[in-house]
């Protein structure tokens, strides 16, 4: 059983390494990160991003500034509606699938 698990894990690792090597690199600015418009709805915007690689783990910190007016009020309305109604809609979908034979 252990040998089979090791073979499957090894095969998956090889496939993931090949997949990752085919992805193009993406450059992100850490001093002025792109902030999704949805964060404006919550009242803040990212200003800086700090990534520290420590022994055995990575630490991620970000700075922010408060926003009084969002960039896109219509998108904010849709986003906040999804936050409010999302869990109940998910429960309704799960309930529907549980009742199906």
Rosetta silent file (secondary structure, phi, psi, omega in degrees, C-alpha in Angstrom):
SEQUENCE: XXXXXXXXXXXXXXXXXXXXXXXXXXXXXXXXXXXXXXXXXXXXXXXXXXXXXXXXXXXXXXXXXXXXXXXXXXXXXXXXXXXXXXXXXXXXXXXXXXXXX
SCORE:     score description
SCORE:     0.000 S_00000001
   1 L     0.000  -41.909 -178.768    0.000    0.000    0.000 S_00000001
   2 H   -66.464  -39.193 -179.442    2.812    2.421    0.882 S_00000001
   3 H   -63.653  -41.658  179.664    4.664    1.705   -2.368 S_00000001
   4 H   -63.626  -41.583  178.598    1.550    2.461   -4.424 S_00000001
   5 H   -62.536  -40.693  179.519    1.036    5.761   -2.595 S_00000001
   6 H   -65.780  -38.612  178.854    4.662    6.720   -3.229 S_00000001
   7 H   -65.766  -43.193  179.465    4.325    5.894   -6.950 S_00000001
   8 H   -64.929  -44.919  179.260    1.136    7.961   -7.282 S_00000001
   9 H   -60.878  -43.737  179.714    2.678   10.884   -5.386 S_00000001
  10 H   -62.864  -43.684  179.146    5.811   10.749   -7.527 S_00000001
  11 H   -63.160  -41.522  178.038    3.759   10.673  -10.732 S_00000001
  12 H   -65.131  -40.478  178.990    1.662   13.634   -9.611 S_00000001
  13 H   -61.061  -42.099  178.836    4.762   15.612   -8.659 S_00000001
  14 H   -62.104  -45.067 -179.499    6.264   15.059  -12.118 S_00000001
  15 H   -63.461  -42.469  178.797    3.037   16.198  -13.788 S_00000001
  16 H   -64.468  -40.216  178.613    2.793   19.318  -11.595 S_00000001
  17 H   -63.246  -41.285  177.788    6.429   20.228  -12.283 S_00000001
  18 H   -65.373  -40.761  179.893    5.839   19.933  -16.040 S_00000001
  19 H   -64.599  -45.225 -178.807    2.674   22.026  -15.793 S_00000001
  20 H   -65.020  -36.304 -179.439    4.377   24.743  -13.741 S_00000001
  21 H   -67.761  -22.012  179.863    7.344   24.898  -16.142 S_00000001
  22 H   -87.178  -14.146  178.660    4.930   25.643  -19.022 S_00000001
  23 L   -75.605  135.109  177.957    3.263   28.576  -17.258 S_00000001
  24 L   -72.112  146.496  178.005    4.686   31.949  -18.257 S_00000001
  25 L   -67.259  148.065  179.446    6.199   34.009  -15.433 S_00000001
  26 L  -122.908  127.615 -178.624    4.073   36.873  -14.151 S_00000001
  27 L   -95.936  127.536  177.911    5.638   40.022  -12.777 S_00000001
  28 L  -119.513  135.136  176.113    3.821   41.747   -9.935 S_00000001
  29 L   -79.706  124.484  179.946    4.716   45.138   -8.539 S_00000001
  30 L   -87.344  -21.349 -179.312    5.081   44.910   -4.789 S_00000001
  31 L   -81.691  -31.241  176.431    5.248   48.674   -4.214 S_00000001
  32 L  -134.936   78.082 -177.149    1.952   49.407   -6.001 S_00000001
  33 L   -69.449  149.506  176.090   -0.063   46.166   -6.176 S_00000001
  34 L   -70.160  125.442 -178.097   -3.143   45.975   -8.364 S_00000001
  35 L  -103.496  125.317  175.768   -6.147   46.260   -6.065 S_00000001
  36 L   -61.641  145.935 -178.542   -9.412   44.573   -7.068 S_00000001
  37 H   -63.198  -25.176 -178.941  -12.325   46.983   -7.275 S_00000001
  38 H   -65.671  -27.819  178.611  -14.248   44.835   -4.792 S_00000001
  39 H   -68.032  -30.070  175.242  -11.860   45.850   -2.001 S_00000001
  40 H   -59.368  -34.172 -179.877  -12.962   49.463   -2.502 S_00000001
  41 H   -64.879  -30.083 -179.612  -16.452   48.306   -1.503 S_00000001
  42 L   -85.863   -5.325  172.973  -15.066   47.132    1.822 S_00000001
  43 L    99.931   12.622  177.373  -13.488   50.538    2.420 S_00000001
  44 E  -149.093  164.042 -179.831   -9.789   50.028    1.713 S_00000001
  45 E  -137.677  140.622  179.543   -7.213   49.733   -1.072 S_00000001
  46 E   -71.014  139.751  178.354   -3.820   47.986   -1.039 S_00000001
  47 E  -117.156  -30.621 -179.557   -0.788   50.292   -1.065 S_00000001
  48 E  -152.257  153.836  179.674    2.212   47.993   -0.567 S_00000001
  49 E  -132.623  127.127  179.988    2.953   44.300   -0.416 S_00000001
  50 E  -118.744  128.909  177.736    5.843   42.783    1.524 S_00000001
  51 E  -119.388  121.111  178.362    6.961   39.185    1.106 S_00000001
  52 E  -118.035  125.681  176.292    9.492   37.782    3.579 S_00000001
  53 E   -96.975  113.441  179.525   10.963   34.316    3.158 S_00000001
  54 E  -106.254  174.497 -179.312   11.918   32.968    6.547 S_00000001
  55 L   -68.150  108.210  176.162   13.358   29.617    7.474 S_00000001
  56 L    92.226   -8.036  178.935   10.577   27.129    6.767 S_00000001
  57 E  -157.162  170.429  178.891    7.801   29.586    5.925 S_00000001
  58 E  -120.733  137.041  179.298    6.818   32.708    3.999 S_00000001
  59 E  -113.229  131.259 -177.421    5.371   35.822    5.607 S_00000001
  60 E  -121.566  122.413  178.009    3.085   38.121    3.617 S_00000001
  61 E  -124.865  150.949  175.645    2.198   41.646    4.816 S_00000001
  62 E  -141.684  148.549  174.489    0.341   44.410    3.054 S_00000001
  63 E   -97.318  161.546 -179.040   -0.304   48.082    3.640 S_00000001
  64 E  -147.980  162.543  171.950   -3.625   49.758    2.952 S_00000001
  65 E  -131.249  148.393 -179.574   -5.354   53.104    2.727 S_00000001
  66 E   -77.754  150.284 -178.265   -8.975   53.848    3.481 S_00000001
  67 L  -124.769  126.064  179.494  -11.348   54.678    0.639 S_00000001
  68 L   -87.471  -37.118  179.979  -14.374   56.891    1.115 S_00000001
  69 L  -123.664  124.785  178.738  -15.894   56.474   -2.375 S_00000001
  70 L   -69.825  156.852  179.943  -15.554   53.256   -4.400 S_00000001
  71 L   -67.730  -38.342 -176.235  -14.415   53.389   -8.019 S_00000001
  72 L  -132.027   93.236 -177.401  -17.471   51.521   -9.346 S_00000001
  73 H   -60.021  -33.823 -179.824  -20.617   51.832   -7.167 S_00000001
  74 H   -65.613  -43.308  178.163  -22.631   49.455   -9.394 S_00000001
  75 H   -64.990  -34.950  177.700  -20.044   46.708   -9.019 S_00000001
  76 H   -63.245  -41.560  179.808  -20.017   47.349   -5.261 S_00000001
  77 H   -62.535  -43.711  178.434  -23.762   46.843   -5.081 S_00000001
  78 H   -65.026  -41.594 -179.003  -23.474   43.497   -6.923 S_00000001
  79 H   -64.388  -46.407 -179.542  -20.514   42.426   -4.769 S_00000001
  80 H   -66.798  -35.747  176.714  -22.216   43.245   -1.475 S_00000001
  81 H   -64.266  -40.227  178.130  -25.408   41.497   -2.644 S_00000001
  82 H   -65.738  -37.313  177.724  -23.344   38.377   -3.448 S_00000001
  83 H   -66.297  -39.627 -178.645  -21.762   38.500    0.008 S_00000001
  84 H   -71.897  -44.403 -171.603  -25.142   38.792    1.700 S_00000001
  85 H   -97.927  -10.825 -176.492  -27.040   36.211   -0.351 S_00000001
  86 H   -57.563  -50.037 -178.717  -24.257   33.809   -1.353 S_00000001
  87 H   -61.948  -39.838 -179.342  -24.417   31.490    1.671 S_00000001
  88 H   -68.904  -37.884  177.497  -28.208   31.100    1.533 S_00000001
  89 H   -65.137  -38.197  178.184  -28.123   30.395   -2.223 S_00000001
  90 H   -64.314  -42.295  177.900  -25.417   27.782   -1.653 S_00000001
  91 H   -64.646  -38.171  178.320  -27.516   26.084    1.035 S_00000001
  92 H   -64.976  -41.691  178.161  -30.545   26.059   -1.258 S_00000001
  93 H   -64.020  -43.279  179.800  -28.513   24.428   -4.047 S_00000001
  94 H   -64.385  -40.707  178.894  -27.132   21.797   -1.649 S_00000001
  95 H   -63.102  -40.196  179.122  -30.614   21.092   -0.296 S_00000001
  96 H   -62.677  -42.536 -179.709  -31.932   20.658   -3.837 S_00000001
  97 H   -71.238  -31.447  178.777  -29.207   18.134   -4.682 S_00000001
  98 H   -70.522  -30.778 -178.697  -29.736   16.216   -1.436 S_00000001
  99 H   -80.439  -17.441  179.223  -33.468   15.802   -2.179 S_00000001
 100 L   -72.305  138.370 -179.851  -32.862   14.389   -5.659 S_00000001
 101 L   -71.793    0.000    0.000  -32.983   10.560   -5.762 S_00000001
